[in-house]
Amino acid sequence: MRYELDTKGHLCPYPLMQAKKKIVELQIGDELAIQFTCAEATENLPRWAAENDYPVIHFAQIGDATWEIVIKKA
């Protein structure tokens, strides 16, 4: 199943903190799509995913200052 987490407009480290809280609720194999506008999270979210062995399924800039990353709970 895929879950959405919209953190657009929030400063760092809010996107990472919310991702950490949300992913514990997910089942193995579920995907978490996080939309964010904090440039710092373009480094923090992929690093956190790698450190926790969560594959990054998708990572792209989707607007002038908006990104989306999809992380799979493994």
N, C-alpha and C positions, 0 to 999 in steps of 0.2 A: 504494500500500500504506500502511497505517496502523501506526505503531509507538507503543508505550507507554513512558513514562518516569515511574516512580513515585519522587518525591523527598520524599514526605510524611515529616515528622518531622525533616528536615534544615534547618539554618539557612541564611539567605542569606549568601553568594551561591551556595551549592551548586546550587540549581535552574538558575540561569542558566549556570553553568559546565558542568553536565552537558548542558544543552540545546545549548550551543555545540559540545561534543564529539560529541554524537550526530548532529546535523544534517549534519555533513560526511560521514557514512557513508550518508546517504540519497540517493536519486535525485530528480531534478527531478519534481515532482508528488506525491511522497510526503508524508504527513502525520505530524507528531510530536505526540502527545497527552501533555501534561505535567501530572501531578497534584502539587500542592504545598501546604504549610501555612505557608509564610513569607509574611507580609503584604507585605513589601517587594517580593517578586517579582510582585505584582499590577501594579506599575508597571514594574519592570525587564524582565520578559519581553515585554510588548507593545511597549515602546520598542525593545528589541533587534530584535524582529521587523520593526518599521517601518523601522529604520535599515538593515536588510539586505534590504528589499523582500520579506519573507516574509509573505504574507497570513495574518491571524488568522481562522481558519474558525469558531472557537467559543471563548467565554471566559465562564465562569460559576462562581459559588460553588456547590459541591456538598455542602457540610456546614457545620457551625458555624465552622470555621476551615480549610476545605479548598477549594481552587480547582482548576479544570482549564482549560487553554488548549490549543487545537489550532492548530498552525502548519503551513502548507504550504510546502514547499521550492519556490521558484520560480526 
